Amino acid sequence: MNRSQLLIIGSFLLLAGCTKDQGKEIPSFGLIAKISFDGSAFDEVNNISGINHAAALTADHHGIANRAMYFNSHDSSYVDFGSDRNFSFPQKVFTLSCWVFVTEASQPITILSKRTPFGPFEYSLDNHMNKSVFNFDNWISSGATTVYGTDPLAASVPITLNQWQHIAVLADGMTLKVYSNGQLMPGVDYINSGNSFSDTDAPFHIGVGGGYGKNYFFDGAIDEVLIYDRVLSEEEIVLLSSL
């Protein structure tokens, strides 16, 4: 086999090994949900196929076609994954990771949530308290008060329009912090009077969240939603933001 043949085979193997994660492995320890939108709405960890309501496949944060999901508030689009227990955090310890491409944020929009407009309430990653930033809104099931801090929460991620942005929310049972594109944001929220999340029958939705009697639908694309039952290290968050 000559040099040219070896180069051709090597190039083929290199291309075959390049995935949307650029050949790197995402942290797997503690991973309890993985929704990549790689051609479908499917949770690879729990083997749950989401019910798609008017959302469409689009290019992901690497520009690869049909590897992310596009949502349009005018179409009331979202994906429903039901009320599996892995989407609830009664232990108050978790990491949420996702990529978003926001096209419009002049109105309240929601990346993901586990609550409905009239309850039960668990949490919602949205901008309804301040349209320029995303907060992790985390009401207990009755909607009476929050688990981490009081709205609007201190931990917030400034929204960047028309550009892919990696967001991570980390809670360790006492504090809640957020990262944007691998960078720790300055705000920190502390546990509020020992309150805990409930494991309710509210569905886990991507692209919509309920609050104050109405739904807040997302405008833009969402990619690679990951949920862990532990706090990822800063090195792991930086890795996820580079994949």
Order of alpha helices (4+ residues) and beta strands (2+ residues): alpha-beta-beta-beta-beta-beta-beta-beta-beta-beta-beta-beta-beta-beta-beta-beta-beta-beta-beta-beta-beta-alpha
